[in-house]
């Protein structure tokens, strides 16, 4: 997100995989053959989430006289790697969208274009950016389940006490809300910025910027990028957040009322909704920046259903994917299971989202959200160049200008290295 953040979590994927995960103890691969009714479906969750997924599985089994078995795998990626060596792979997997391109490049996933065409499933029915994230070398290797967007969770009770009546729609309003919230009793941070270094690209997109040139060969850390880091610095100077901050007793400071606002993706709603009767909150996308043409938005990602290249029942696997993800009713169920928005264009404006107190603020900004570039090395660049240098700025050891220079130098060297190696 998903490798936006490596601070509180290993990444967006780990955020989702950890929440409600179980352990099956060992791999349980496919025992079926092509044209059989048996299908093995791996996913990262057990417990209540597995029960929700089972509703879709049971529906498919009943309608198709099939025997799809959902198997929880707590450590999906490592288990899949081991199974790929042995050949004992599942037929379908619930996979982190940010990892699809990488595994496609390693020839471990099956391209799905021809299967979807045969099943009369137009890929144009899905969110364009979500499909782009799952595309490698002009072939699609996964079908998206949800649209997951990073943004700001706002404690409305705290904002109201601070005199803020509207959720922030731009950076100026975000700063004002964070500053005002510091005067509310019990608040330790107006805006928890621990994840902010990993959200540089999201803020840059919301500031009408792009980290790369049009050809993807070099970084494009221009005035829009500098404005982004200068805004971060302004918030730090306002003392709405300190790198020394930690919630009491290791708890979630947003839930305890110590944080007025915090950064997480829409998928975090799976956790926060459980406390909806105890706190009044909502979610907004990354607010619009300062540059001309800036719009609220940011980086989006998704979970997807994929078919391993060595799967033995690909026809039934893709038929299951159609049932699970091209049916509007099932697509809405997935939104409840994983969080975020449906990827089907036909229901992206469904009343389920339009009337949702947490998601309604994002609906009009969905078209402003982008996925990460497929340029070789770009995701590595975020983790090895952008985040460490921005963290230095947070610690006070370098200015925004010096940070941009360091990111530019290191990033271009890394991109060149990946180009030369042909990765």
Residue pairs with C-beta under 8 A, 6 or more apart in sequence:
1 11
1 12
1 13
1 96
1 98
1 265
1 299
1 301
1 372
2 11
2 12
2 13
2 15
2 16
2 96
2 97
2 98
2 148
2 301
3 10
3 11
3 12
3 13
3 98
3 379
3 382
3 383
4 11
4 12
4 150
4 195
4 198
4 199
4 201
4 202
4 299
4 382
5 11
5 12
5 195
5 197
5 198
5 199
5 387
6 198
6 383
6 387
7 194
7 195
7 197
7 198
8 194
8 195
9 15
9 18
11 98
12 96
12 98
12 148
12 150
12 265
12 267
12 301
13 96
13 98
13 99
15 264
15 265
15 267
15 268
16 44
16 96
16 148
16 267
16 303
16 338
17 44
17 74
17 76
17 96
19 45
19 267
19 270
19 271
20 45
20 46
20 47
20 48
20 49
20 270
21 44
21 45
21 46
21 72
21 74
22 45
22 46
22 47
22 50
22 72
22 74
23 46
23 72
23 74
23 75
24 46
24 71
24 72
24 73
24 74
27 73
27 79
27 82
27 83
27 88
28 40
28 69
28 71
28 90
29 40
29 83
29 86
29 88
29 89
29 90
30 38
30 39
30 40
30 88
30 89
30 90
30 91
30 311
30 312
30 313
31 38
31 40
32 38
32 39
32 40
32 67
32 91
32 312
32 313
32 316
33 312
33 313
34 312
34 313
34 314
34 315
35 313
35 315
35 316
36 313
36 316
37 64
37 65
37 66
37 67
37 316
38 66
38 67
38 69
38 313
39 66
39 67
39 68
39 69
39 91
39 92
39 313
39 316
39 317
39 320
40 68
40 69
40 71
40 90
40 91
40 92
41 57
41 68
41 69
41 70
41 71
41 90
41 91
41 92
41 93
41 94
41 320
42 70
42 71
42 72
42 73
42 76
42 79
42 80
42 90
42 92
42 93
42 94
43 50
43 53
43 70
43 71
43 72
43 73
43 76
43 93
43 94
44 72
44 73
44 74
44 76
44 94
45 53
45 72
46 72
46 74
49 337
50 70
50 72
52 333
52 336
52 337
53 70
53 337
54 70
55 333
56 323
56 324
56 330
56 333
56 334
57 68
57 69
57 70
59 323
59 330
60 66
60 68
60 320
60 323
60 324
61 67
61 68
63 323
64 319
64 323
66 316
66 320
68 320
71 90
73 79
73 80
76 93
76 94
76 95
77 99
80 89
80 93
80 108
80 308
83 89
83 90
84 108
84 308
84 310
87 310
89 308
89 310
89 311
90 308
90 311
91 307
91 308
91 311
91 312
91 313
91 314
91 316
91 317
92 305
92 306
92 307
92 311
92 317
92 320
92 321
93 305
93 306
93 307
93 308
94 145
94 303
94 304
94 305
95 103
95 142
95 303
95 304
95 305
95 306
96 301
96 303
96 304
97 130
97 133
97 134
97 142
97 144
97 301
97 302
97 303
97 304
97 371
98 133
98 301
98 372
98 379
100 109
100 133
100 134
100 136
100 141
100 142
100 304
100 306
101 133
101 134
101 135
101 136
101 141
101 374
103 109
103 141
103 306
104 111
104 136
104 137
104 139
104 141
105 136
107 309
108 308
108 309
108 310
109 141
109 142
109 306
109 307
109 308
109 309
110 141
110 306
110 307
110 308
110 309
110 311
110 314
111 139
111 140
111 141
112 139
112 140
112 141
112 142
112 143
112 306
112 307
112 318
112 321
113 123
113 139
113 140
115 307
115 314
115 315
115 318
116 122
116 123
116 140
116 143
116 318
116 322
119 318
119 319
119 322
121 322
121 326
123 131
123 140
125 326
125 344
125 345
125 346
126 143
126 144
126 343
126 344
126 345
127 144
127 147
127 343
127 344
127 345
127 348
127 366
129 147
129 300
129 369
129 370
129 371
130 144
130 147
130 300
130 302
130 343
130 371
131 140
131 144
132 371
133 144
133 300
133 301
133 302
133 371
133 372
134 140
134 141
134 142
134 143
134 144
134 302
134 304
135 141
135 374
136 374
141 306
142 304
142 305
142 306
143 304
143 305
143 321
143 325
143 326
144 302
144 303
144 304
144 325
144 343
145 302
145 303
145 304
145 305
145 325
145 334
145 338
145 343
146 267
146 302
146 303
146 334
146 335
146 338
146 339
146 340
146 341
146 342
146 343
147 266
147 300
147 302
147 340
147 341
147 342
147 343
147 348
147 366
147 369
148 265
148 266
148 267
148 300
148 301
148 302
148 303
148 338
148 339
148 340
149 265
149 266
149 285
149 298
149 299
149 300
149 340
149 341
149 362
149 366
149 369
150 199
150 202
150 263
150 264
150 265
150 286
150 298
150 299
151 263
151 264
151 265
151 266
151 283
151 284
151 285
151 286
151 298
151 362
152 168
152 174
152 191
152 261
152 262
152 263
152 283
152 284
152 285
152 286
152 287
153 254
153 261
153 262
153 263
153 264
153 268
153 272
153 281
153 282
153 283
154 167
154 168
154 177
154 260
154 261
154 281
154 282
154 283
154 284
155 254
155 257
155 259
155 260
155 261
155 279
155 280
155 281
156 167
156 280
156 281
156 282
157 279
157 280
158 181
158 184
158 187
158 257
158 260
159 165
159 167
159 177
159 180
159 181
159 260
159 261
161 184
162 177
162 180
162 181
162 183
162 184
162 260
163 180
164 176
164 177
164 180
164 181
166 173
167 177
167 282
167 284
167 361
168 174
168 176
168 177
168 284
168 287
169 284
169 287
169 288
169 296
170 287
170 288
170 289
170 290
170 294
170 296
171 231
171 287
171 288
171 289
171 290
172 290
173 287
174 191
174 261
174 287
175 231
175 234
175 235
175 238
175 240
177 190
177 191
177 260
177 261
178 190
178 191
178 235
178 238
178 240
178 241
178 260
178 261
179 190
179 238
179 240
180 190
181 187
181 190
181 191
181 240
181 260
181 261
182 189
182 190
182 239
182 240
182 260
184 260
186 257
186 258
187 257
187 258
187 259
187 260
188 245
188 247
188 253
188 258
188 259
189 240
189 241
189 242
189 245
189 253
189 258
189 259
189 260
190 238
190 240
190 241
190 259
190 260
190 261
191 235
191 240
191 241
191 259
191 260
191 261
191 262
192 241
192 245
192 253
192 254
192 259
192 261
192 262
192 263
193 232
193 235
193 236
193 240
193 241
193 263
193 394
194 241
194 245
194 263
195 262
195 263
195 264
196 203
196 232
196 263
196 390
196 394
197 386
197 387
197 390
197 391
197 394
198 382
198 386
198 387
199 263
199 286
199 298
199 299
200 211
200 228
200 229
200 382
200 386
200 387
200 390
201 211
201 298
201 299
201 372
201 382
201 386
202 286
202 297
202 298
202 299
203 228
203 231
203 232
203 286
203 289
203 298
204 210
204 211
204 224
204 225
204 228
205 286
205 297
205 298
205 299
205 368
205 369
205 370
206 285
206 286
206 287
206 288
206 289
206 294
206 295
206 296
206 297
206 298
206 368
207 224
207 227
207 228
207 288
207 289
207 290
207 291
207 294
208 224
208 289
208 291
208 292
208 293
208 294
208 295
209 220
209 222
209 224
209 225
209 228
209 289
209 291
210 220
211 219
211 220
211 221
211 225
211 373
211 378
212 218
212 219
212 220
212 373
212 375
212 378
213 219
213 220
216 373
216 375
216 378
217 415
217 419
218 412
218 415
219 407
219 408
219 411
219 412
219 415
221 404
221 407
221 408
221 411
223 291
224 289
224 291
225 404
226 400
226 401
226 404
227 289
227 290
227 291
228 289
229 390
229 393
229 400
229 403
229 404
230 400
231 289
231 290
232 390
232 393
232 394
232 400
233 393
233 399
233 400
235 241
236 394
243 394
243 395
245 253
246 253
247 253
247 256
247 258
247 259
248 256
248 258
253 259
253 262
254 261
254 262
254 272
254 281
255 272
255 275
255 279
257 279
264 272
265 301
265 339
265 340
266 283
266 339
266 340
266 341
266 358
266 359
266 362
267 338
267 339
267 340
268 339
269 283
269 339
269 340
269 358
269 359
270 338
270 339
272 281
272 358
273 358
281 358
282 357
282 358
282 361
283 358
283 359
283 361
283 362
284 296
284 361
284 362
285 296
285 297
285 298
285 361
285 362
285 365
285 368
285 369
286 296
286 297
286 298
287 296
288 294
288 295
288 296
295 365
295 368
296 365
296 368
297 365
297 368
297 369
297 370
298 368
298 369
298 370
299 369
299 370
299 371
299 372
300 369
300 370
300 371
301 371
301 372
302 340
302 343
303 338
305 321
305 324
305 325
307 314
307 317
307 318
307 321
311 317
323 330
324 330
324 334
325 331
325 334
325 343
325 344
326 344
328 342
328 344
328 346
328 347
331 342
331 343
331 344
331 347
332 342
332 347
332 350
332 352
334 342
335 341
335 342
335 352
335 353
340 359
341 348
341 353
341 359
341 362
341 363
341 366
342 348
342 350
342 353
348 363
348 366
349 363
353 359
353 360
353 363
354 360
354 363
372 378
372 379
372 382
375 415
376 415
376 418
376 419
376 422
376 423
377 414
377 415
377 417
377 418
377 419
377 423
378 415
380 414
380 418
381 411
381 414
381 415
384 410
384 414
385 406
385 407
385 410
385 411
385 414
386 407
386 411
389 398
389 403
389 406
389 407
389 410
390 403
390 407
392 398
392 403
392 406
393 399
393 400
393 402
393 403
398 406
